[in-house]
Amino acid sequence: MRKPVIAMDGYSSTGKSSISKIIAKKLDLVHLDTGSLYRAITYYALKNCLDNDGKIDLNKLYADFHLLKITFKIQEHELKLYLNGENMSQKIRQLKVNNHVSFIAKQPEIREFLLNLQRNTAVNGGIIMDGRDIGAFVLPDADYKFFLTASIEERTKRRFRELQGMGIETDEKTVGENLIKRDKIDSEREVSPLRQAKDAVLIDNTLISKEETIDLILSKIRKF
């Protein structure tokens, strides 16, 4: 029997990826954090496509598309991203990548470049995919759709703790400003903006724990 396709959308630092990873294990699915795709391209652009002013040269990046080989390896129910054979897990979490990823993600050419890759990954089912436009655009026919939100204050605290745990030095004010900026860019971009799909279940986890969020999501998914 074909296993389901689950779309998990929402704002940054609502726990989309970590929650999706746990659900993947519980339901014997694989998990793909689609944000890692945009982060990997951002990392590549910052490393290889800066102009004389230190800004990302999009034309240079587009010219390099044929050089970008994106592959996955399944590891504990998670699709680990490799770019040109290099494991991206830690590199894409750098603060510099965070500060530029929304700029990269709003470019129509880049979203189109990654669209078929995301859809093909889900074609056989058995996957939970999280991002910002999965239910509304990438996988409109997903079997289950969820949209996570939380207050900006709570999301800032979560993101700050995450960065501290990774040894990245920053402060809560900077983290909060970055989240607000990303929310604005992602919600206002012309191509597949961040928005809740009409048939997605909205979950506000400001006041509930990760475990409670997971239990709530699982209660909405029929046995298969």
KAGI-V89056 format. One record per run of one state. SS is the DSSP state (hx for helix, st for strand, lp for the rest). FROM is the first residue (numbers start at 1). TO is the last residue. If there is no record, write none. Layout:
SS_FROM_TO, SS_FROM_TO
This chain:
lp_1_4, st_5_10, lp_11_15, hx_16_27, lp_28_29, st_30_33, lp_34_34, hx_35_48, lp_49_49, st_50_50, lp_51_55, st_56_56, lp_57_57, hx_58_63, lp_64_64, hx_65_67, lp_68_69, st_70_75, lp_76_77, st_78_83, lp_84_85, st_86_87, lp_88_90, hx_91_93, lp_94_94, hx_95_105, lp_106_107, hx_108_122, lp_123_126, st_127_131, lp_132_133, hx_134_138, lp_139_143, st_144_149, lp_150_151, hx_152_165, lp_166_171, hx_172_188, lp_189_200, st_201_204, lp_205_209, hx_210_220, lp_221_224
